[in-house]
Amino acid sequence: MKKTIKYPWQQLKKGQGFFVPALDTEKAKEEGLKAALTARVKAKAYIGIKAKRLGVLFLRSSDETL
């Protein structure tokens, strides 16, 4: 079963972020950063653990010069 993730790039203000739980963190990171490019948002992604869940933390950059 394939799950699609809706990345809230347009709703985020500069400096905000969100966490996506994922077992395949490299794939989630790649898809999230591609979605950021599509939304014309400068972003960073960090693999980590939050609330005992493995996943990716996405942060919208406060310095956006795309």
CHARMM-style PDB file with segment names, atoms N, HN, CA, C and O in Angstrom:
ATOM      1  N   MET     1       0.833  -1.172   0.000  1.00  0.00      PROA
ATOM      2  CA  MET     1       0.000   0.000   0.000  1.00  0.00      PROA
ATOM      3  C   MET     1       0.886   1.248   0.000  1.00  0.00      PROA
ATOM      4  O   MET     1       1.715   1.427   0.892  1.00  0.00      PROA
ATOM      5  N   LYS     2       0.709   2.089  -0.986  1.00  0.00      PROA
ATOM      6  HN  LYS     2       0.036   1.943  -1.711  1.00  0.00      PROA
ATOM      7  CA  LYS     2       1.500   3.310  -1.121  1.00  0.00      PROA
ATOM      8  C   LYS     2       0.768   4.465  -0.449  1.00  0.00      PROA
ATOM      9  O   LYS     2      -0.400   4.725  -0.734  1.00  0.00      PROA
ATOM     10  N   LYS     3       1.462   5.143   0.437  1.00  0.00      PROA
ATOM     11  HN  LYS     3       2.411   4.931   0.669  1.00  0.00      PROA
ATOM     12  CA  LYS     3       0.887   6.319   1.097  1.00  0.00      PROA
ATOM     13  C   LYS     3       1.486   7.564   0.474  1.00  0.00      PROA
ATOM     14  O   LYS     3       2.684   7.624   0.197  1.00  0.00      PROA
ATOM     15  N   THR     4       0.651   8.540   0.261  1.00  0.00      PROA
ATOM     16  HN  THR     4      -0.322   8.491   0.486  1.00  0.00      PROA
ATOM     17  CA  THR     4       1.158   9.806  -0.247  1.00  0.00      PROA
ATOM     18  C   THR     4       1.209  10.807   0.899  1.00  0.00      PROA
ATOM     19  O   THR     4       0.315  10.858   1.744  1.00  0.00      PROA
ATOM     20  N   ILE     5       2.250  11.580   0.909  1.00  0.00      PROA
ATOM     21  HN  ILE     5       2.977  11.539   0.223  1.00  0.00      PROA
ATOM     22  CA  ILE     5       2.439  12.577   1.951  1.00  0.00      PROA
ATOM     23  C   ILE     5       2.180  13.944   1.342  1.00  0.00      PROA
ATOM     24  O   ILE     5       2.719  14.277   0.286  1.00  0.00      PROA
ATOM     25  N   LYS     6       1.357  14.730   2.011  1.00  0.00      PROA
ATOM     26  HN  LYS     6       0.919  14.460   2.869  1.00  0.00      PROA
ATOM     27  CA  LYS     6       1.104  16.097   1.564  1.00  0.00      PROA
ATOM     28  C   LYS     6       1.994  17.015   2.399  1.00  0.00      PROA
ATOM     29  O   LYS     6       1.811  17.150   3.609  1.00  0.00      PROA
ATOM     30  N   TYR     7       2.936  17.629   1.744  1.00  0.00      PROA
ATOM     31  HN  TYR     7       3.084  17.520   0.761  1.00  0.00      PROA
ATOM     32  CA  TYR     7       3.888  18.492   2.428  1.00  0.00      PROA
ATOM     33  C   TYR     7       3.324  19.914   2.500  1.00  0.00      PROA
ATOM     34  O   TYR     7       2.979  20.489   1.468  1.00  0.00      PROA
ATOM     35  N   PRO     8       3.227  20.485   3.700  1.00  0.00      PROA
ATOM     36  CA  PRO     8       2.572  21.795   3.867  1.00  0.00      PROA
ATOM     37  C   PRO     8       3.502  22.989   3.649  1.00  0.00      PROA
ATOM     38  O   PRO     8       3.508  23.918   4.456  1.00  0.00      PROA
ATOM     39  N   TRP     9       4.280  22.977   2.581  1.00  0.00      PROA
ATOM     40  HN  TRP     9       4.275  22.223   1.925  1.00  0.00      PROA
ATOM     41  CA  TRP     9       5.260  24.038   2.373  1.00  0.00      PROA
ATOM     42  C   TRP     9       4.625  25.417   2.262  1.00  0.00      PROA
ATOM     43  O   TRP     9       5.154  26.381   2.816  1.00  0.00      PROA
ATOM     44  N   GLN    10       3.511  25.530   1.564  1.00  0.00      PROA
ATOM     45  HN  GLN    10       3.081  24.747   1.115  1.00  0.00      PROA
ATOM     46  CA  GLN    10       2.894  26.843   1.354  1.00  0.00      PROA
ATOM     47  C   GLN    10       2.328  27.438   2.646  1.00  0.00      PROA
ATOM     48  O   GLN    10       2.272  28.660   2.787  1.00  0.00      PROA
ATOM     49  N   GLN    11       1.908  26.589   3.587  1.00  0.00      PROA
ATOM     50  HN  GLN    11       1.954  25.597   3.472  1.00  0.00      PROA
ATOM     51  CA  GLN    11       1.313  27.077   4.833  1.00  0.00      PROA
ATOM     52  C   GLN    11       2.358  27.488   5.876  1.00  0.00      PROA
ATOM     53  O   GLN    11       2.039  28.202   6.826  1.00  0.00      PROA
ATOM     54  N   LEU    12       3.598  27.040   5.699  1.00  0.00      PROA
ATOM     55  HN  LEU    12       3.857  26.460   4.927  1.00  0.00      PROA
ATOM     56  CA  LEU    12       4.645  27.339   6.676  1.00  0.00      PROA
ATOM     57  C   LEU    12       5.187  28.741   6.501  1.00  0.00      PROA
ATOM     58  O   LEU    12       5.349  29.234   5.385  1.00  0.00      PROA
ATOM     59  N   LYS    13       5.462  29.373   7.633  1.00  0.00      PROA
ATOM     60  HN  LYS    13       5.330  28.973   8.539  1.00  0.00      PROA
ATOM     61  CA  LYS    13       6.149  30.655   7.617  1.00  0.00      PROA
ATOM     62  C   LYS    13       7.641  30.375   7.644  1.00  0.00      PROA
ATOM     63  O   LYS    13       8.058  29.267   7.980  1.00  0.00      PROA
ATOM     64  N   LYS    14       8.437  31.354   7.298  1.00  0.00      PROA
ATOM     65  HN  LYS    14       8.098  32.255   7.024  1.00  0.00      PROA
ATOM     66  CA  LYS    14       9.889  31.191   7.317  1.00  0.00      PROA
ATOM     67  C   LYS    14      10.350  30.804   8.717  1.00  0.00      PROA
ATOM     68  O   LYS    14       9.934  31.408   9.705  1.00  0.00      PROA
ATOM     69  N   GLY    15      11.211  29.794   8.792  1.00  0.00      PROA
ATOM     70  HN  GLY    15      11.549  29.303   7.988  1.00  0.00      PROA
ATOM     71  CA  GLY    15      11.744  29.323  10.062  1.00  0.00      PROA
ATOM     72  C   GLY    15      10.940  28.201  10.706  1.00  0.00      PROA
ATOM     73  O   GLY    15      11.400  27.605  11.680  1.00  0.00      PROA
ATOM     74  N   GLN    16       9.748  27.895  10.186  1.00  0.00      PROA
ATOM     75  HN  GLN    16       9.375  28.379   9.394  1.00  0.00      PROA
ATOM     76  CA  GLN    16       8.935  26.819  10.742  1.00  0.00      PROA
ATOM     77  C   GLN    16       9.283  25.487  10.088  1.00  0.00      PROA
ATOM     78  O   GLN    16       9.970  25.446   9.067  1.00  0.00      PROA
ATOM     79  N   GLY    17       8.803  24.396  10.688  1.00  0.00      PROA
ATOM     80  HN  GLY    17       8.245  24.429  11.517  1.00  0.00      PROA
ATOM     81  CA  GLY    17       9.088  23.080  10.155  1.00  0.00      PROA
ATOM     82  C   GLY    17       8.036  22.068  10.555  1.00  0.00      PROA
ATOM     83  O   GLY    17       7.073  22.386  11.254  1.00  0.00      PROA
ATOM     84  N   PHE    18       8.240  20.837  10.097  1.00  0.00      PROA
ATOM     85  HN  PHE    18       9.022  20.579   9.529  1.00  0.00      PROA
ATOM     86  CA  PHE    18       7.329  19.737  10.410  1.00  0.00      PROA
ATOM     87  C   PHE    18       8.107  18.430  10.359  1.00  0.00      PROA
ATOM     88  O   PHE    18       9.159  18.342   9.726  1.00  0.00      PROA
ATOM     89  N   PHE    19       7.571  17.413  11.036  1.00  0.00      PROA
ATOM     90  HN  PHE    19       6.716  17.485  11.550  1.00  0.00      PROA
ATOM     91  CA  PHE    19       8.207  16.106  11.124  1.00  0.00      PROA
ATOM     92  C   PHE    19       7.352  15.075  10.401  1.00  0.00      PROA
ATOM     93  O   PHE    19       6.136  15.028  10.587  1.00  0.00      PROA
ATOM     94  N   VAL    20       7.990  14.253   9.577  1.00  0.00      PROA
ATOM     95  HN  VAL    20       8.977  14.291   9.426  1.00  0.00      PROA
ATOM     96  CA  VAL    20       7.306  13.183   8.847  1.00  0.00      PROA
ATOM     97  C   VAL    20       7.865  11.849   9.329  1.00  0.00      PROA
ATOM     98  O   VAL    20       9.026  11.546   9.050  1.00  0.00      PROA
ATOM     99  N   PRO    21       7.075  11.034  10.049  1.00  0.00      PROA
ATOM    100  CA  PRO    21       7.548   9.709  10.449  1.00  0.00      PROA
ATOM    101  C   PRO    21       7.705   8.824   9.212  1.00  0.00      PROA
ATOM    102  O   PRO    21       6.830   8.798   8.346  1.00  0.00      PROA
ATOM    103  N   ALA    22       8.819   8.102   9.134  1.00  0.00      PROA
ATOM    104  HN  ALA    22       9.529   8.123   9.837  1.00  0.00      PROA
ATOM    105  CA  ALA    22       9.060   7.251   7.966  1.00  0.00      PROA
ATOM    106  C   ALA    22      10.110   6.202   8.297  1.00  0.00      PROA
ATOM    107  O   ALA    22      11.067   6.469   9.023  1.00  0.00      PROA
ATOM    108  N   LEU    23       9.918   5.005   7.754  1.00  0.00      PROA
ATOM    109  HN  LEU    23       9.141   4.788   7.164  1.00  0.00      PROA
ATOM    110  CA  LEU    23      10.938   3.962   7.885  1.00  0.00      PROA
ATOM    111  C   LEU    23      12.017   4.138   6.820  1.00  0.00      PROA
ATOM    112  O   LEU    23      13.201   3.951   7.097  1.00  0.00      PROA
ATOM    113  N   ASP    24      11.611   4.495   5.610  1.00  0.00      PROA
ATOM    114  HN  ASP    24      10.648   4.647   5.385  1.00  0.00      PROA
ATOM    115  CA  ASP    24      12.558   4.765   4.528  1.00  0.00      PROA
ATOM    116  C   ASP    24      12.853   6.266   4.533  1.00  0.00      PROA
ATOM    117  O   ASP    24      12.271   7.031   3.764  1.00  0.00      PROA
ATOM    118  N   THR    25      13.770   6.668   5.418  1.00  0.00      PROA
ATOM    119  HN  THR    25      14.243   6.047   6.043  1.00  0.00      PROA
ATOM    120  CA  THR    25      14.020   8.092   5.626  1.00  0.00      PROA
ATOM    121  C   THR    25      14.653   8.769   4.411  1.00  0.00      PROA
ATOM    122  O   THR    25      14.358   9.931   4.130  1.00  0.00      PROA
ATOM    123  N   GLU    26      15.506   8.068   3.698  1.00  0.00      PROA
ATOM    124  HN  GLU    26      15.745   7.124   3.926  1.00  0.00      PROA
ATOM    125  CA  GLU    26      16.139   8.670   2.516  1.00  0.00      PROA
ATOM    126  C   GLU    26      15.096   9.002   1.447  1.00  0.00      PROA
ATOM    127  O   GLU    26      15.160  10.058   0.818  1.00  0.00      PROA
ATOM    128  N   LYS    27      14.144   8.103   1.247  1.00  0.00      PROA
ATOM    129  HN  LYS    27      14.092   7.245   1.758  1.00  0.00      PROA
ATOM    130  CA  LYS    27      13.087   8.343   0.268  1.00  0.00      PROA
ATOM    131  C   LYS    27      12.198   9.504   0.705  1.00  0.00      PROA
ATOM    132  O   LYS    27      11.851  10.354  -0.114  1.00  0.00      PROA
ATOM    133  N   ALA    28      11.825   9.551   1.984  1.00  0.00      PROA
ATOM    134  HN  ALA    28      12.107   8.861   2.649  1.00  0.00      PROA
ATOM    135  CA  ALA    28      10.989  10.631   2.501  1.00  0.00      PROA
ATOM    136  C   ALA    28      11.714  11.972   2.384  1.00  0.00      PROA
ATOM    137  O   ALA    28      11.108  12.986   2.038  1.00  0.00      PROA
ATOM    138  N   LYS    29      13.011  11.966   2.675  1.00  0.00      PROA
ATOM    139  HN  LYS    29      13.503  11.143   2.956  1.00  0.00      PROA
ATOM    140  CA  LYS    29      13.812  13.186   2.581  1.00  0.00      PROA
ATOM    141  C   LYS    29      13.854  13.692   1.136  1.00  0.00      PROA
ATOM    142  O   LYS    29      13.665  14.880   0.877  1.00  0.00      PROA
ATOM    143  N   GLU    30      14.103  12.783   0.213  1.00  0.00      PROA
ATOM    144  HN  GLU    30      14.257  11.818   0.423  1.00  0.00      PROA
ATOM    145  CA  GLU    30      14.175  13.138  -1.209  1.00  0.00      PROA
ATOM    146  C   GLU    30      12.835  13.687  -1.707  1.00  0.00      PROA
ATOM    147  O   GLU    30      12.799  14.717  -2.379  1.00  0.00      PROA
ATOM    148  N   GLU    31      11.745  13.007  -1.381  1.00  0.00      PROA
ATOM    149  HN  GLU    31      11.775  12.170  -0.834  1.00  0.00      PROA
ATOM    150  CA  GLU    31      10.423  13.451  -1.831  1.00  0.00      PROA
ATOM    151  C   GLU    31      10.045  14.799  -1.225  1.00  0.00      PROA
ATOM    152  O   GLU    31       9.470  15.647  -1.907  1.00  0.00      PROA
ATOM    153  N   GLY    32      10.365  15.000   0.046  1.00  0.00      PROA
ATOM    154  HN  GLY    32      10.833  14.311   0.601  1.00  0.00      PROA
ATOM    155  CA  GLY    32      10.044  16.262   0.711  1.00  0.00      PROA
ATOM    156  C   GLY    32      10.804  17.439   0.129  1.00  0.00      PROA
ATOM    157  O   GLY    32      10.244  18.522  -0.044  1.00  0.00      PROA
ATOM    158  N   LEU    33      12.079  17.230  -0.174  1.00  0.00      PROA
ATOM    159  HN  LEU    33      12.533  16.350  -0.033  1.00  0.00      PROA
ATOM    160  CA  LEU    33      12.872  18.305  -0.762  1.00  0.00      PROA
ATOM    161  C   LEU    33      12.453  18.591  -2.199  1.00  0.00      PROA
ATOM    162  O   LEU    33      12.527  19.736  -2.645  1.00  0.00      PROA
ATOM    163  N   LYS    34      12.011  17.559  -2.935  1.00  0.00      PROA
ATOM    164  HN  LYS    34      11.951  16.629  -2.573  1.00  0.00      PROA
ATOM    165  CA  LYS    34      11.476  17.783  -4.281  1.00  0.00      PROA
ATOM    166  C   LYS    34      10.187  18.607  -4.205  1.00  0.00      PROA
ATOM    167  O   LYS    34       9.962  19.499  -5.023  1.00  0.00      PROA
ATOM    168  N   ALA    35       9.343  18.298  -3.214  1.00  0.00      PROA
ATOM    169  HN  ALA    35       9.526  17.574  -2.550  1.00  0.00      PROA
ATOM    170  CA  ALA    35       8.103  19.052  -3.028  1.00  0.00      PROA
ATOM    171  C   ALA    35       8.407  20.504  -2.676  1.00  0.00      PROA
ATOM    172  O   ALA    35       7.676  21.405  -3.087  1.00  0.00      PROA
ATOM    173  N   ALA    36       9.479  20.740  -1.919  1.00  0.00      PROA
ATOM    174  HN  ALA    36      10.073  20.008  -1.585  1.00  0.00      PROA
ATOM    175  CA  ALA    36       9.875  22.106  -1.567  1.00  0.00      PROA
ATOM    176  C   ALA    36      10.309  22.876  -2.820  1.00  0.00      PROA
ATOM    177  O   ALA    36       9.970  24.048  -2.984  1.00  0.00      PROA
ATOM    178  N   LEU    37      11.052  22.213  -3.688  1.00  0.00      PROA
ATOM    179  HN  LEU    37      11.327  21.261  -3.554  1.00  0.00      PROA
ATOM    180  CA  LEU    37      11.451  22.863  -4.940  1.00  0.00      PROA
ATOM    181  C   LEU    37      10.247  23.209  -5.798  1.00  0.00      PROA
ATOM    182  O   LEU    37      10.185  24.287  -6.389  1.00  0.00      PROA
ATOM    183  N   THR    38       9.294  22.295  -5.865  1.00  0.00      PROA
ATOM    184  HN  THR    38       9.344  21.419  -5.385  1.00  0.00      PROA
ATOM    185  CA  THR    38       8.074  22.540  -6.636  1.00  0.00      PROA
ATOM    186  C   THR    38       7.315  23.740  -6.069  1.00  0.00      PROA
ATOM    187  O   THR    38       6.741  24.530  -6.819  1.00  0.00      PROA
ATOM    188  N   ALA    39       7.317  23.872  -4.740  1.00  0.00      PROA
ATOM    189  HN  ALA    39       7.783  23.231  -4.130  1.00  0.00      PROA
ATOM    190  CA  ALA    39       6.627  24.985  -4.087  1.00  0.00      PROA
ATOM    191  C   ALA    39       7.490  26.251  -4.057  1.00  0.00      PROA
ATOM    192  O   ALA    39       7.069  27.285  -3.539  1.00  0.00      PROA
ATOM    193  N   ARG    40       8.701  26.159  -4.617  1.00  0.00      PROA
ATOM    194  HN  ARG    40       9.044  25.319  -5.038  1.00  0.00      PROA
ATOM    195  CA  ARG    40       9.645  27.274  -4.666  1.00  0.00      PROA
ATOM    196  C   ARG    40      10.003  27.771  -3.263  1.00  0.00      PROA
ATOM    197  O   ARG    40       9.992  28.969  -2.980  1.00  0.00      PROA
ATOM    198  N   VAL    41      10.320  26.807  -2.399  1.00  0.00      PROA
ATOM    199  HN  VAL    41      10.329  25.834  -2.629  1.00  0.00      PROA
ATOM    200  CA  VAL    41      10.671  27.086  -1.007  1.00  0.00      PROA
ATOM    201  C   VAL    41      12.059  26.519  -0.745  1.00  0.00      PROA
ATOM    202  O   VAL    41      12.354  25.389  -1.133  1.00  0.00      PROA
ATOM    203  N   LYS    42      12.898  27.288  -0.099  1.00  0.00      PROA
ATOM    204  HN  LYS    42      12.658  28.206   0.216  1.00  0.00      PROA
ATOM    205  CA  LYS    42      14.218  26.811   0.293  1.00  0.00      PROA
ATOM    206  C   LYS    42      14.069  26.058   1.614  1.00  0.00      PROA
ATOM    207  O   LYS    42      13.522  26.598   2.576  1.00  0.00      PROA
ATOM    208  N   ALA    43      14.548  24.820   1.667  1.00  0.00      PROA
ATOM    209  HN  ALA    43      14.992  24.381   0.886  1.00  0.00      PROA
ATOM    210  CA  ALA    43      14.324  23.978   2.841  1.00  0.00      PROA
ATOM    211  C   ALA    43      15.530  23.095   3.133  1.00  0.00      PROA
ATOM    212  O   ALA    43      16.397  22.881   2.286  1.00  0.00      PROA
ATOM    213  N   LYS    44      15.550  22.589   4.369  1.00  0.00      PROA
ATOM    214  HN  LYS    44      14.845  22.762   5.057  1.00  0.00      PROA
ATOM    215  CA  LYS    44      16.556  21.620   4.794  1.00  0.00      PROA
ATOM    216  C   LYS    44      15.836  20.440   5.415  1.00  0.00      PROA
ATOM    217  O   LYS    44      14.709  20.571   5.893  1.00  0.00      PROA
ATOM    218  N   ALA    45      16.491  19.278   5.406  1.00  0.00      PROA
ATOM    219  HN  ALA    45      17.406  19.171   5.017  1.00  0.00      PROA
ATOM    220  CA  ALA    45      15.891  18.068   5.974  1.00  0.00      PROA
ATOM    221  C   ALA    45      16.923  17.357   6.845  1.00  0.00      PROA
ATOM    222  O   ALA    45      18.095  17.240   6.488  1.00  0.00      PROA
ATOM    223  N   TYR    46      16.448  16.887   8.002  1.00  0.00      PROA
ATOM    224  HN  TYR    46      15.496  16.982   8.292  1.00  0.00      PROA
ATOM    225  CA  TYR    46      17.307  16.187   8.953  1.00  0.00      PROA
ATOM    226  C   TYR    46      16.636  14.885   9.373  1.00  0.00      PROA
ATOM    227  O   TYR    46      15.466  14.879   9.757  1.00  0.00      PROA
ATOM    228  N   ILE    47      17.371  13.794   9.300  1.00  0.00      PROA
ATOM    229  HN  ILE    47      18.321  13.798   8.989  1.00  0.00      PROA
ATOM    230  CA  ILE    47      16.857  12.498   9.737  1.00  0.00      PROA
ATOM    231  C   ILE    47      17.059  12.393  11.240  1.00  0.00      PROA
ATOM    232  O   ILE    47      18.129  12.718  11.755  1.00  0.00      PROA
ATOM    233  N   GLY    48      16.010  11.931  11.949  1.00  0.00      PROA
ATOM    234  HN  GLY    48      15.141  11.668  11.530  1.00  0.00      PROA
ATOM    235  CA  GLY    48      16.122  11.823  13.390  1.00  0.00      PROA
ATOM    236  C   GLY    48      14.945  11.084  14.008  1.00  0.00      PROA
ATOM    237  O   GLY    48      14.136  10.476  13.308  1.00  0.00      PROA
ATOM    238  N   ILE    49      14.866  11.148  15.327  1.00  0.00      PROA
ATOM    239  HN  ILE    49      15.524  11.641  15.896  1.00  0.00      PROA
ATOM    240  CA  ILE    49      13.811  10.475  16.088  1.00  0.00      PROA
ATOM    241  C   ILE    49      13.058  11.525  16.900  1.00  0.00      PROA
ATOM    242  O   ILE    49      13.667  12.355  17.575  1.00  0.00      PROA
ATOM    243  N   LYS    50      11.746  11.480  16.830  1.00  0.00      PROA
ATOM    244  HN  LYS    50      11.252  10.805  16.282  1.00  0.00      PROA
ATOM    245  CA  LYS    50      10.887  12.369  17.614  1.00  0.00      PROA
ATOM    246  C   LYS    50       9.770  11.524  18.204  1.00  0.00      PROA
ATOM    247  O   LYS    50       9.103  10.786  17.479  1.00  0.00      PROA
ATOM    248  N   ALA    51       9.560  11.624  19.500  1.00  0.00      PROA
ATOM    249  HN  ALA    51      10.102  12.224  20.089  1.00  0.00      PROA
ATOM    250  CA  ALA    51       8.515  10.855  20.195  1.00  0.00      PROA
ATOM    251  C   ALA    51       8.619   9.363  19.873  1.00  0.00      PROA
ATOM    252  O   ALA    51       7.616   8.701  19.611  1.00  0.00      PROA
ATOM    253  N   LYS    52       9.849   8.850  19.896  1.00  0.00      PROA
ATOM    254  HN  LYS    52      10.664   9.388  20.109  1.00  0.00      PROA
ATOM    255  CA  LYS    52      10.144   7.432  19.640  1.00  0.00      PROA
ATOM    256  C   LYS    52       9.795   6.980  18.227  1.00  0.00      PROA
ATOM    257  O   LYS    52       9.568   5.791  18.000  1.00  0.00      PROA
ATOM    258  N   ARG    53       9.748   7.909  17.275  1.00  0.00      PROA
ATOM    259  HN  ARG    53       9.932   8.874  17.459  1.00  0.00      PROA
ATOM    260  CA  ARG    53       9.463   7.561  15.878  1.00  0.00      PROA
ATOM    261  C   ARG    53      10.584   8.060  14.975  1.00  0.00      PROA
ATOM    262  O   ARG    53      11.009   9.212  15.063  1.00  0.00      PROA
ATOM    263  N   LEU    54      11.050   7.175  14.111  1.00  0.00      PROA
ATOM    264  HN  LEU    54      10.705   6.240  14.039  1.00  0.00      PROA
ATOM    265  CA  LEU    54      12.075   7.519  13.135  1.00  0.00      PROA
ATOM    266  C   LEU    54      11.429   8.301  12.003  1.00  0.00      PROA
ATOM    267  O   LEU    54      10.326   7.971  11.568  1.00  0.00      PROA
ATOM    268  N   GLY    55      12.103   9.326  11.529  1.00  0.00      PROA
ATOM    269  HN  GLY    55      12.999   9.594  11.882  1.00  0.00      PROA
ATOM    270  CA  GLY    55      11.537  10.102  10.433  1.00  0.00      PROA
ATOM    271  C   GLY    55      12.449  11.229  10.005  1.00  0.00      PROA
ATOM    272  O   GLY    55      13.654  11.213  10.258  1.00  0.00      PROA
ATOM    273  N   VAL    56      11.841  12.221   9.341  1.00  0.00      PROA
ATOM    274  HN  VAL    56      10.862  12.234   9.136  1.00  0.00      PROA
ATOM    275  CA  VAL    56      12.588  13.342   8.780  1.00  0.00      PROA
ATOM    276  C   VAL    56      11.978  14.654   9.263  1.00  0.00      PROA
ATOM    277  O   VAL    56      10.766  14.854   9.183  1.00  0.00      PROA
ATOM    278  N   LEU    57      12.829  15.541   9.763  1.00  0.00      PROA
ATOM    279  HN  LEU    57      13.813  15.378   9.828  1.00  0.00      PROA
ATOM    280  CA  LEU    57      12.411  16.876  10.151  1.00  0.00      PROA
ATOM    281  C   LEU    57      12.722  17.807   8.988  1.00  0.00      PROA
ATOM    282  O   LEU    57      13.870  17.911   8.557  1.00  0.00      PROA
ATOM    283  N   PHE    58      11.697  18.483   8.483  1.00  0.00      PROA
ATOM    284  HN  PHE    58      10.764  18.399   8.833  1.00  0.00      PROA
ATOM    285  CA  PHE    58      11.846  19.440   7.403  1.00  0.00      PROA
ATOM    286  C   PHE    58      11.719  20.841   7.982  1.00  0.00      PROA
ATOM    287  O   PHE    58      10.810  21.117   8.765  1.00  0.00      PROA
ATOM    288  N   LEU    59      12.640  21.730   7.590  1.00  0.00      PROA
ATOM    289  HN  LEU    59      13.379  21.506   6.954  1.00  0.00      PROA
ATOM    290  CA  LEU    59      12.612  23.104   8.049  1.00  0.00      PROA
ATOM    291  C   LEU    59      12.634  24.049   6.857  1.00  0.00      PROA
ATOM    292  O   LEU    59      13.445  23.904   5.942  1.00  0.00      PROA
ATOM    293  N   ARG    60      11.719  25.028   6.886  1.00  0.00      PROA
ATOM    294  HN  ARG    60      11.060  25.146   7.629  1.00  0.00      PROA
ATOM    295  CA  ARG    60      11.712  26.057   5.863  1.00  0.00      PROA
ATOM    296  C   ARG    60      12.749  27.105   6.260  1.00  0.00      PROA
ATOM    297  O   ARG    60      12.740  27.592   7.390  1.00  0.00      PROA
ATOM    298  N   SER    61      13.628  27.446   5.346  1.00  0.00      PROA
ATOM    299  HN  SER    61      13.635  27.050   4.428  1.00  0.00      PROA
ATOM    300  CA  SER    61      14.708  28.365   5.629  1.00  0.00      PROA
ATOM    301  C   SER    61      14.177  29.772   5.876  1.00  0.00      PROA
ATOM    302  O   SER    61      13.219  30.208   5.238  1.00  0.00      PROA
ATOM    303  N   SER    62      14.808  30.474   6.808  1.00  0.00      PROA
ATOM    304  HN  SER    62      15.587  30.120   7.326  1.00  0.00      PROA
ATOM    305  CA  SER    62      14.412  31.852   7.064  1.00  0.00      PROA
ATOM    306  C   SER    62      15.040  32.794   6.036  1.00  0.00      PROA
ATOM    307  O   SER    62      14.595  33.931   5.879  1.00  0.00      PROA
ATOM    308  N   ASP    63      16.067  32.322   5.342  1.00  0.00      PROA
ATOM    309  HN  ASP    63      16.428  31.399   5.470  1.00  0.00      PROA
ATOM    310  CA  ASP    63      16.713  33.087   4.270  1.00  0.00      PROA
ATOM    311  C   ASP    63      16.348  32.451   2.938  1.00  0.00      PROA
ATOM    312  O   ASP    63      16.975  31.479   2.516  1.00  0.00      PROA
ATOM    313  N   GLU    64      15.345  32.993   2.281  1.00  0.00      PROA
ATOM    314  HN  GLU    64      14.836  33.783   2.623  1.00  0.00      PROA
ATOM    315  CA  GLU    64      14.886  32.397   1.018  1.00  0.00      PROA
ATOM    316  C   GLU    64      15.264  33.262  -0.160  1.00  0.00      PROA
ATOM    317  O   GLU    64      14.730  34.353  -0.361  1.00  0.00      PROA
ATOM    318  N   THR    65      16.201  32.744  -0.934  1.00  0.00      PROA
ATOM    319  HN  THR    65      16.634  31.858  -0.771  1.00  0.00      PROA
ATOM    320  CA  THR    65      16.601  33.441  -2.140  1.00  0.00      PROA
ATOM    321  C   THR    65      16.647  32.423  -3.278  1.00  0.00      PROA
ATOM    322  O   THR    65      17.723  32.039  -3.736  1.00  0.00      PROA
ATOM    323  N   LEU    66      15.488  31.998  -3.721  1.00  0.00      PROA
ATOM    324  HN  LEU    66      14.614  32.310  -3.350  1.00  0.00      PROA
ATOM    325  CA  LEU    66      15.410  31.057  -4.848  1.00  0.00      PROA
ATOM    326  C   LEU    66      15.244  31.808  -6.135  1.00  0.00      PROA
ATOM    327  OT1 LEU    66      15.159  31.197  -7.201  1.00  0.00      PROA
TER     328      LEU     66
END
